[in-house]
Amino acid sequence: MKKQIFWLVLTGLFLAQAAQAAAPQMIGEYDDWVAYYYRDSAGPVCYMASTPKKDEGKYAKRGDIYAVITHRPSEKSFDVLNINAGYTYKPGSKVIIKIGTKTFDRLFTSEDKAWAVNEKVDKEIVAEMKRGSRMVVHGTSSRGTQTKDTYSLAGFSSAYRAITNKCKVK
């Protein structure tokens, strides 16, 4: 039930960001990832999301934690990674993603979200996510709390194919 509530909250977040959009429709569930799409005034938007299997850190309270990959063909924007930490990041702090033997530290933060610094880094991270079995995200809250969130990448490639096909990405 907690997972269903989370997905409803996540869907609501995307609706709030896209006021003129139709309600998101689920494309499918793929192991630990769920794929969705909706249409906004510019065209289709396809995204996939997951929550961590394990979240670690010495914090008293933490909000929703999730990772999202988004395609917005009308903006020629593909493979955009967004990490939602469930807390406000410490300004200027590093977010580090580890997938297999690869480490990515070229991310920037704003409030409770982290993004890759450019399209090239997004594509590199997504390529590793397709090959990997787990992703570990390290962050620091505004209060200095260190966190470590471990995501399963089971189903990532299938969910990625689903959003790519739905948004007709070439």
N, C-alpha and C positions, 0 to 999 in steps of 0.2 A: 504494500500500500504506500509506503514511503516513496518508492521509486515512481509510482503513478503520480503522486502529488508533486514530486520534483519535476516531472515532465510537463505537468500542467502549468507549474510556475514558469518553467523555461519557455513554454509556448506563449504564455502571457507576456513575458519580457520581450519576445520578438514581436508580438502584436503591438505593444506599446511603442516600440521603435519604428514600426511601420504602420502608422495610423490609417493610411489609405489602403492597406493590404487586406487581402482576403485571409481568412483564418488558415493557419498552417495545417497541412494535411500530412499524415505520416506515410512515408513511402514504405518503410519496413523496419523491423528490428533485426539486427545482425550481431548476434552474440552480445557483446558489451557496448555496442553503438546503435543509435537510432537515427534514421534518416528522415528528413522532412522537406517540404517545399511549400511555397506560397507565391502568389502573384502580387506585386505591388504595381504602382502606376507605370513603372518602367519595364516590367516584364517579370519572368520567373526568378525566384531566389531559392536556392537549394542549400540545405545545411545538415550537418550531422553532429551529434553530441554524445558525450559520455560523462559519467561521474567517476571519481577515483574509487578503486577497490579498497584503498587504504589511505587515510589521511593522518599525518603525524605532526605533533607540535604541542608545546605547553601553553595552550590557550583555554580560556574559560568558555568562550562562546565564538562560534564561527557560522557564517551564513552558507548559502549554497555554493558548492564547488563543482565546476564543470569545465570541459574543454569543448570547443566548437570549431568546425571547419566549414567555411561558407564559400559558395559560388554566387556571384552576381553578374551574369553574362551581359546585361545591359550596360554595366559599368566596366566591362572587361576586367573584372576582379575575380580571381580564382584562387583556391587553396588558402584562403585567409584564416589563419589560426588566431583564436581568442581564448585566453585562459581566464576564467573567473575564479578568484582566490577565496571568496567568502569573507574577506576582510580588506581593509584599505592597505595597499602596499606602502612601505616606507618610501618617501620621495627619494629618487635617485638610486634606489636599491636595485640589485641585479636579480633577475629571474633566470634560473638555469634549468634547462631541460636536458635530460639524459635519456637516450634511446640506444640500447646496446652499448657499443663502444664509443658512440658519438655524443659530444656535448655541444649544446647550443647556448650561447650567452648573449646573443645579439637581439635582445628584446627590450621593449620600453614599457613602462607602466603608467597608468592613469587611474586614480581611485582604486577600484578593486579588480581591474583588468590588466592583462599583459598581452602585447602583440609583438610579432617579429618586426624588426626595423624596416624591412622592405620586402618586396615580392620574392626576390631571390632566396632570402632566408626562409620565408614561408614555404616555398617549393622544396627547399632542402629538408626542412623538418617533415613535411608531408611525405616526401620520398622515404625517409627513415621510418616514419610511422607505418608505412605500407610493409616494410621489411621486418620491423621489430615485433616483439611480443609484449613489451611493456614500455611505458614512458614514465619517468620520474620528474616531477616538477618541484624545484626548490625555490622558496620565496621568503621574504621578510616583511612582517606586518609593520604598520606605522608605530607600534609599540616595541618593535625590535624582536618579536617572536619569530623564530625560524620554523618554517614548515616544510614538509616533504609529503607530496601527494603522488601516489602510485596508481597509474591508469593501466588497465589491460588494453592491449591493442587487438584482442580477439574480435574479429568481425570488422575491423577497420577497413580493410581493402574492399570487402563486399559493400559496406555502407558507402564508401567513397565511389565505387562504380555506380551505385544506385543514384547518388546525387549528380554525378557526372552525366549519366545517361538522361536523367530527368531534365536537367538544364541544357542538354544537348551541347556539352562542352567537347571541343575537338582536341 
